[in-house]
Amino acid sequence: MTDADAIARSLVEPGVFELIFERHFGVIFRYLRRRCGAAAEDLAAETFTRAFAGRAGYDVARGDARPWLFGIATNVLRAHHRDLVVPGVLGERAEEIDADARLDAVTALARVADALRALPTGQREVLLLVAVAELTYEETAEALGVPVGTVRSRMARARAALNPLEVR
């Protein structure tokens, strides 16, 4: 059963929407966790709550609900009014890395986070949907409700803004 089939059927049998949740919760949660950290579980739940409430407006001509869900997740993030949080680069073995390397990594991470925060919202959203959520330009356009050309131009501007950034 495609996502579109499940969503259409859920209008008559609401329990069928669970298929959409099971298929896509993990990827939406991971995307939100990278964007906002600890609030991700609540925001992912809000994303699926809004998706369920708005399922009657889903375009069943689109078989994959992922771009639609990422669009909802992006709107939930906007409503949350939270600064972008970039995940740490130090893993579980942080104690094995010497202090200089840790300091360099923290400094580089702070520079990257600052550069991402400095991007206009539209550029940052496009960049993160493509880079973090691994959506295509077409899926990103669908998620944000903008033309593909807008996604391409925002991505080009974001890359140009981040290009001078040297992570040492």
PAGU-419315 format. One record per residue: x, y, z of N, C-alpha, C in turn; residue in three letters. Coordinates in steps of 0.001 Angstrom, whole numbers, plus 500000, padded with zeros to 6 digits. Example, Ala and Ser with C-alpha at 12.3 -4.5 7.8 and 13.67 -1.06 7.14 Angstrom:
# residues 2
513190494310507800512300495500507800513200496700507800ALA 512850497750507080513670498940507140512900500030507870SER 
END
This chain:
# residues 168
500847498825500000500000500000500000500897501245500000MET 500654502161499073501433503397499016501010504321500149THR 501817505349500376501450506339501379500124506998501017ASP 499963507321499733498727507966499284497520507070499550ALA 497673505775499283496582504832499544496246504796501036ASP 497278504755501862497064504686503310496384505950503825ALA 496819507102503323496214508357503780494757508436503333ILE 494490508066502079493109508092501585492233507134502395ALA 492753505966502656491982504969503409491770505415504857ARG 492748506174505400492634506617506792491497507611506994SER 491004508191505914489865509092506037488609508335506458LEU 488560507048506077487423506193506447487777505357507677VAL 489025504869507701489516504052508816490729504755509419GLU 490524505641510394491617506445510932492838505641511407PRO 492643504426511853493746503597512330494777503274511267GLY 494398503372510006495317503075508909496444504107508850VAL 496207505297509405497248506330509395498489505877510163PHE 498324504880511006499454504326511750500552503849510802GLU 500196503379509618501190502963508621502111504120508251LEU 501541505301508087502329506491507748503274506809508898ILE 502746506748510098503564507000511287504727506013511353PHE 504438504733511217505474503706511315506527503838510219GLU 506110504192509018507043504320507903507961505532508032ARG 507456506625508565508181507882508453508576508546509770HIS 508117508037510894508440508703512157509953508778512369PHE 510653507694512108512092507662512366512860508732511616GLY 512592508893510339513327509875509539512937511304509935VAL 511684511529510247511251512859510696511865513166512058ILE 511848512200512954512433512398514279513921512713514175PHE 514661511957513362516111512203513214516385513593512655ARG 515594513993511690515746515337511117515509516396512192TYR 514439516251512946514128517224513991515166517199515110LEU 515664516014515438516686515917516492517935516684516091ARG 518302516605514828519471517354514358519213518853514348ARG 517972519233514186517641520653514126517397521271515496ARG 516865520493516452516483521124517720516830520325518959CYS 517498519206518816517945518466519988516828517800520765GLY 516795518075522064515921517363522989514429517531522710ALA 514038518595522061512616518831521788512113518010520607ALA 512971517243519966512622516541518732511450515593518886ALA 511383514865519972510298513894520132508945514596520176GLU 508879515692520929507624516444520995507267517047519640ASP 508285517562518950508028518181517650507645517141516598LEU 508239515961516676507867514889515747506418514457516011ALA 506057514354517276504678514002517618503719515073517099ALA 504098516327517255503270517433516746503153517368515226GLU 504237517001514562504231516870513102503190515844512664THR 503182514696513325502241513643512934500812513953513385PHE 500676514699514460499349515137514880498752516073513836THR 499586517006513364499112517935512325498862517195511013ARG 499718516239510698499527515466509466498201514707509523ALA 497932514091510654496679513347510808495487514292510660PHE 495577515445511318494474516408511262494275516954509850ALA 495359517070509083495266517649507758495282516648506620GLY 495106515379506947495238514336505924494218514449504805ARG 493079515069505062492071515227504012492581516133502889ALA 493520517001503200494075517899502191495275517335501456GLY 495670516107501774496830515493501117496510515203499646TYR 497460515510498779497304515256497345497625513787497082ASP 496610512968496898496802511528496722497479511180495396VAL 497693512177494539498445511933493307499929511733493630ALA 500326512129494809501715511958495249501791510702496106ARG 502499509713495619502561508428496310503346508456497606GLY 504390509285497678505280509333498839504915510520499720ASP 504614510268500980504216511332501906505407512028502557ALA 506617511537502312507796512107502973507939513616502763ARG 507887514131501536508021515590501374506921516368502100PRO 505709515861502077504598516490502782504888516546504287TRP 505378515436504828505689515383506265506844516306506624LEU 507862516386505764508970517308506026508499518757505967PHE 507547519041505105506972520385505066506272520722506370GLY 505520519774506878504842519975508160505874520128509271ILE 506900519276509275507943519348510303508648520702510265ALA 508898521215509073509542522521508939508648523609509522THR 507362523531509276506442524501509854506365524385511374ASN 506428523168511881506435522957513331507693523590513933VAL 508830523424513261510067524046513734509958525565513753LEU 509401526121512695509215527582512641508373528042513818ARG 507300527341514085506401527713515176507084527565516527ALA 508006526685516603508693526418517873509640527554518267HIS 510043528372517319510920529517517570512184529132518324HIS 512862528170517788514050527694518466515261527939517577ARG 516377528326518171517606528480517404518077527134516903ASP 518757527178515799519339525972515222520424525438516136LEU 520390524131516377521419523476517169522101522469516268VAL 523395522608516133524155521687515310524644520555516197VAL 524453519302515799524876518187516641526377518193516875PRO 526779517705518018528195517652518360528975516720517463GLY 530239517016517294531084516165516465531842515144517303VAL 531794515326518598532519514398519455531599513250519839LEU 532042512055519593531225510891519879531439510374521280GLY 531127509103521480531260508490522790532705508402523250GLU 533644508509522341535050508346522696535725509696522901ARG 534984510691523337535534512032523501536735512041524446ALA 536711511172525445537818511152526403539129510721525765GLU 539075510049524617540282509592523942540900510675523061GLU 540184511759522828540693512829521990541391513837522885ILE 542576514280522471543305515208523336542612516562523414ASP 542987517343524384542329518617524661542426519586523491ALA 543569519633522807543706520541521668542735520173520553ASP 542614518892520275541700518448519223540260518778519597ALA 539904518615520874538557518950521332538284520439521179ARG 539254521237521563539095522680521449538937523088519983LEU 539755522505519102539641522793517672538270522392517143ASP 537783521236517555536480520756517087535358521653517585ALA 535416522065518834534389522937519400534413524291518696VAL 535597524808518436535723526087517739535158525994516320THR 535513524927515607535006524732514248533491524571514258ALA 532989523806515197531552523592515303530824524910515558LEU 531375525725516426530761527021516728530736527908515489ALA 531810527879514698531865528686513470530818528213512465ARG 530682526906512329529691526361511395528280526705511873VAL 528027526533513166526706526846513718526378528324513519ALA 527342529196513761527129530631513556526821530932512091ASP 527567530292511196527346530512509765525951530034509345ALA 525507528895509879524161528401509564523094529333510127LEU 523296529808511343522328530725511951522242532035511179ARG 523353532454510575523392533720509841522660533641508499ALA 522447532437508000521732532293506731520276532723506912LEU 519699533330505883518258533603505950517499532286506126PRO 516370532346506776515599531151507108515347530260505898THR 514932530845504793514635530058503593515846529287503092GLY 517012529933503092518232529262502651518623528152503616GLN 518522528422504914518891527420505924517978526196505821ARG 516666526442505644515730525323505540516022524461504321GLU 516278525085503184516596524339501970517864523529502175VAL 518897524165502685520181523487502904520010522276503829LEU 519287522432504911519136521340505868518215520237505354LEU 517189520589504606516332519548504038517090518715503006LEU 517966519359502253518752518623501262519894517865501932VAL 520635518538502811521831517927503403521520516965504547ALA 520612517314505411520340516492506586519231515477506318VAL 518128515949505754517002515048505500517179514263504203ALA 518158514663503395518484513991502133517314513976501156GLU 516559515087501135515499515223500153516094515723498842LEU 515467515374497739515873515922496447515383517364496380THR 515830518095495370515348519463495190513833519472494972TYR 513348518507494226511920518431493952511132518157495237GLU 511630517235496061510962516923497328511036518124498277GLU 512167518820498270512324520008499111511335521086498677THR 511184521271497374510223522248496853508810521893497311ALA 508482520619497229507158520172497671506988520390499171GLU 508019520067499937507946520211501399507735521659501812ALA 508370522581501108508286523991501474507194524742500717LEU 506612524086499728505559524734498947506080525853498062GLY 507280525662497515507887526658496628508291525973495324VAL 508526526738494261508986526129493008510394525554493139PRO 510713524578492309512047523962492317513118525012492046VAL 512829525970491176513783527039490882514136527836492124GLY 513174528037493000513426528749494257514353527924495145THR 514133526618495182515008525738495961516432525835495415VAL 516573525770494096517893525837493481518593527157493786ARG 517869528265493692518496529558493950518850529725495426SER 517974529262496320518287529343497754519499528480498099ARG 519572527307497483520701526424497729521988527068497218MET 521941527656496048523135528303495494523583529460496383ALA 522640530223496880522987531343497771523553530840499099ARG 522965529771499623523471529203500882524891528684500697ALA 525127527975499602526480527473499327527466528616499189ARG 527072529668498474527952530815498289528264531479499615ALA 527271531577500483527486532196501793528395531340502672ALA 528292530024502549529091529128503382530449528804502764LEU 530627529080501484531871528740500786533109529361501434ASN 533082530636501832534280531211502436534622530620503806PRO 533681529890504390533882529318505706534954528222505631LEU 536018528432506334537087527431506375537066526776507737GLU 536785525509507765536800524757509009538189524173509160VAL 538877524647510164540261524209510376540354523163511446ARG 
END
